[in-house]
Amino acid sequence: MIPMVDGHHHIWRQADLPWLVGPMQPRIFGPYEPIRRDYSIDEYRADIAGSDVVKSVYVQTNWPPERFEDEAAWVQKTAQATGWPHAIVAYSDFSEPDVRPQLDRLARYPLVRGLRMQLHWHDNPLYRFASRADLAADPVIRRNIRHLADYGWSFDLQVFARQMVGAAELAEDCPKVTFVLQHAGMLENLSREGGAEWRAGMVRLAACPNVVSKLSGLGTFLHRSDPAHIAEVMRETVRIFGAERCLFGSNFPIEKLWTSYSALVDAYRKAASSLAETEQRAILHDTAMRVYRIHP
């Protein structure tokens, strides 16, 4: 069995997330009552039991922006106490005139390996997160992302298909930064036209050697885990990027709304089963270990 690195999971602490304790708000993944509570590292480890996951990466969960350091500090403390997770993707506001004071604060936490500020924007307000569609072209944001190279950190890139050209230009403007494309480009339009637009955007991004694709969150727009959909997205993404530039991510606990961890992993393993063992190992283990600089 090939060991796995979970390249995308969240641990929530409800007391620090006002949007979890306030009124229910519409979300991209639908009703979320079952996970509107603490999601502890102990629960996560119980979820992954038997799945052969050996390492994990925490990705920021949108704490209040001014508490970005508190989030990293809490996850670092959790890791010191339990041994999990093994890397942190933290948050900074890249729209600030100079992001480096925030980065300097995050540099105090040894597990920080990258940053995420979500850039995805959509005509559908439920799918919209960024303030506008073209943030990737903003000169301040580009300049700030370039600074990540000085820290040796990656940038988790979250965009929809229509934003991929601008995202590729961003990656080209920051050649020393590794970009981790979230959720394999967030394929939300499953029509023939939508699929063609997504593939064209993925090809454009793959032309940037500093972009890798994270195979995660593939139930987001279906509100279910669909092995056939997972297999199709994996097949196309691997064809475009190559397995050595793809990595698995569970997106737990979001995916816990409609599936178990073991069932999700089974779907990914089956989707990858036709690939060479070296390619499977890249997707499930090696790429995440390399990109997030996780020690064996």
VENNOR-V316848 format. One record per pair of residues at least 4 apart in sequence whose C-alpha atoms are under 6 Angstrom apart, sorted by the first residue. I is the first residue (numbers start at 1). J is the second residue. D is the distance in Angstrom with one decimal. If there is no record, write none. Layout:
i=I j=J d=D
i=I j=J d=D
This chain:
i=3 j=52 d=5.5
i=4 j=53 d=4.5
i=4 j=54 d=5.8
i=4 j=284 d=4.9
i=4 j=285 d=4.9
i=5 j=53 d=5.7
i=5 j=54 d=5.9
i=5 j=55 d=4.7
i=5 j=56 d=5.5
i=5 j=285 d=5.0
i=6 j=56 d=4.6
i=6 j=249 d=5.0
i=7 j=56 d=5.9
i=7 j=57 d=5.0
i=7 j=248 d=5.8
i=7 j=249 d=4.4
i=8 j=57 d=5.6
i=8 j=59 d=5.9
i=8 j=249 d=4.4
i=8 j=250 d=5.7
i=8 j=251 d=5.2
i=9 j=58 d=5.3
i=9 j=251 d=4.8
i=9 j=252 d=4.9
i=10 j=58 d=5.4
i=10 j=59 d=5.8
i=11 j=39 d=5.3
i=11 j=40 d=5.7
i=12 j=38 d=5.4
i=12 j=39 d=4.8
i=13 j=38 d=4.8
i=14 j=37 d=5.7
i=14 j=38 d=5.0
i=17 j=63 d=5.8
i=20 j=36 d=5.9
i=28 j=126 d=5.5
i=28 j=127 d=5.3
i=29 j=220 d=5.2
i=47 j=261 d=5.9
i=56 j=85 d=5.1
i=56 j=86 d=5.5
i=57 j=85 d=5.8
i=57 j=86 d=5.9
i=57 j=87 d=4.8
i=57 j=88 d=5.7
i=58 j=88 d=4.9
i=58 j=89 d=6.0
i=59 j=89 d=4.7
i=60 j=89 d=5.9
i=60 j=90 d=5.1
i=68 j=91 d=5.8
i=79 j=83 d=4.7
i=79 j=84 d=4.5
i=79 j=85 d=5.5
i=87 j=111 d=4.7
i=87 j=112 d=5.9
i=88 j=111 d=5.5
i=88 j=112 d=4.5
i=88 j=113 d=5.7
i=89 j=112 d=6.0
i=89 j=113 d=5.9
i=89 j=114 d=4.6
i=89 j=115 d=4.9
i=90 j=115 d=4.8
i=91 j=115 d=5.3
i=91 j=116 d=5.3
i=94 j=99 d=5.8
i=94 j=141 d=5.2
i=94 j=144 d=5.8
i=95 j=141 d=5.4
i=99 j=144 d=5.8
i=100 j=104 d=6.0
i=113 j=153 d=5.2
i=113 j=292 d=5.7
i=114 j=153 d=4.5
i=114 j=154 d=4.3
i=114 j=155 d=5.5
i=115 j=155 d=5.0
i=116 j=155 d=5.7
i=116 j=156 d=4.9
i=118 j=158 d=5.4
i=119 j=130 d=5.1
i=119 j=158 d=5.7
i=119 j=159 d=5.8
i=120 j=129 d=5.8
i=120 j=130 d=5.5
i=120 j=158 d=5.6
i=120 j=159 d=4.2
i=120 j=160 d=5.9
i=121 j=128 d=4.5
i=121 j=129 d=5.7
i=121 j=130 d=5.3
i=121 j=133 d=5.0
i=122 j=127 d=5.7
i=122 j=128 d=4.9
i=136 j=166 d=5.9
i=136 j=167 d=5.7
i=136 j=170 d=5.9
i=146 j=174 d=5.2
i=148 j=153 d=5.3
i=149 j=176 d=5.6
i=149 j=177 d=5.3
i=154 j=177 d=5.8
i=154 j=178 d=4.8
i=154 j=179 d=5.9
i=155 j=179 d=4.9
i=156 j=179 d=5.7
i=156 j=180 d=4.6
i=157 j=180 d=5.6
i=157 j=181 d=4.8
i=157 j=182 d=5.8
i=158 j=182 d=5.0
i=159 j=163 d=5.9
i=160 j=185 d=5.9
i=160 j=186 d=5.6
i=161 j=198 d=4.9
i=161 j=201 d=5.8
i=164 j=168 d=6.0
i=164 j=201 d=5.2
i=168 j=205 d=5.0
i=178 j=210 d=4.8
i=178 j=211 d=5.9
i=179 j=211 d=4.7
i=180 j=211 d=5.9
i=180 j=212 d=5.0
i=180 j=213 d=5.7
i=181 j=213 d=4.6
i=181 j=214 d=5.7
i=182 j=214 d=5.4
i=183 j=214 d=5.6
i=183 j=215 d=5.4
i=183 j=216 d=4.4
i=183 j=217 d=5.1
i=184 j=213 d=5.4
i=184 j=214 d=5.4
i=184 j=215 d=5.2
i=188 j=221 d=5.8
i=189 j=194 d=4.7
i=190 j=194 d=5.7
i=190 j=195 d=5.8
i=202 j=206 d=6.0
i=206 j=241 d=5.5
i=212 j=245 d=4.7
i=212 j=246 d=5.8
i=213 j=246 d=4.9
i=214 j=246 d=5.7
i=214 j=247 d=4.9
i=214 j=248 d=5.8
i=215 j=247 d=5.9
i=215 j=248 d=4.9
i=215 j=249 d=5.8
i=216 j=249 d=4.5
i=216 j=250 d=5.6
i=216 j=251 d=6.0
i=217 j=251 d=5.4
i=219 j=223 d=5.3
i=219 j=224 d=5.1
i=219 j=225 d=5.1
i=224 j=258 d=5.2
i=227 j=267 d=5.2
i=231 j=235 d=5.9
i=231 j=271 d=4.5
i=233 j=237 d=5.9
i=234 j=238 d=5.9
i=237 j=241 d=5.9
i=238 j=242 d=4.6
i=238 j=243 d=5.2
i=241 j=245 d=5.8
i=243 j=279 d=5.3
i=243 j=283 d=5.9
i=244 j=282 d=5.3
i=246 j=283 d=5.2
i=247 j=283 d=4.3
i=247 j=287 d=5.6
i=247 j=288 d=5.7
i=248 j=283 d=5.8
i=248 j=284 d=5.4
i=256 j=260 d=5.8
i=269 j=273 d=5.9
i=281 j=285 d=5.4
i=282 j=286 d=4.5
i=282 j=287 d=5.2
i=287 j=291 d=6.0
i=288 j=292 d=5.8
i=289 j=293 d=5.5
i=289 j=294 d=4.9
